[in-house]
Amino acid sequence: KQYTVLDICCDGVSITIESNVEFTVDQSIKNCELTIFKSSYKNLKGRIIHLTAIKGNIWQYGIHWLDVEEKVAAEISEIVTKMKEELLKDDNFSIDSE
């Protein structure tokens, strides 16, 4: 299955799913594939670290990567760093507070 990535950091991702029964907290997951732009990382292992209701039947799951190869971790870190740099360069960026 494919899931929408809501957030990404060097050591994990947050995905959204229209169900709260897909995974459980502390569940180990394997054979994950992370695709970021034109880069794809296969056979990742992770652990579900949180489950949060967002809105209606939409749920956010936090996945922490486990035992990531050093080369893969470095590449993901580089992509995340570049994404943050691009975001911070945007003069039109604003945070809406309610």
N, C-alpha and C positions, 0 to 999 in steps of 0.2 A: 504494500500500500504506500501511497505518497501522502505526506502531510505538509501543511503550510507551516513554514518557520516564522515564528513571531519575534524571536530574539535569538541572537547568537553571541557567544563569547569564545574565548580560546579553548575552554574545556567543556563546552556543552552547548545545547540548544534548547529553545522553548518552542513547542509545537502546539497547534490548535487542532482540536478534534470535536466533532459534534456528538460526543458520547463521553460519559464518565466511567465506562466499563471496559474501555479498550486496554488499559494498563492499570497496574496498582503501584502504590508507592513502595519503593525498595525492590521492585521487580527488575530482574536482569533482562536485558534485551541484547540480541546478537544479530549479526548479518545486516546491520544498518548501512545505508548508503546516504551520504551527505553530498548534495550537489550545490556548489556555490559558483554562480556565474558559469564559467566554462570548465571548472575543476570539479572532479568527482572523486569521492573517497569511499571505498567499499569495505565491507567486512568489519565495520566499527562495532565495538561492544560498548554498552552503556548501562546505566541504572536510572530508573525513574526516581527523581528526588523530591518532586512535589506535584500536586494536582490541585488546580484552582478553578472554580467556576468563574467564567468571565461574564457571560450574558446568555440568558435563556438556556439552551442546551449546548452552548459552546464551552469547551473546557481547555485549559492550558496545562500542558504537561512539561515539566522540566526534566531534561535528560543530561546526565553527567557522563562524559566519555570515560571509559576505563581502558587501561593498557594500550594507549594510542602510541604507535610507532613514532619515534623522535622526529623523523622527516615529515610525517603527516602532521604532527602537532605544530611543527615550525611553519609549515605551509598554511595551515588554518589560522595560526596566530598572525601571520603576515597579512592574510586577506582581511581578517577582522580589524587589524590596525589600520590598513588602508581605507576600509569602510568608515571607520571612526574619523580619520583625518578628513575624508571627503565631506562627511556630515558637518564637521566643525568648521570647514571652509565656507560653507553656505551662509552668506550674510542674511538670508531670508529665514533662517531657522528660528523658530520661536517655540516656547513651551506654553501651552494653554493651561491655565489653572482655573479650576472651577470654584 
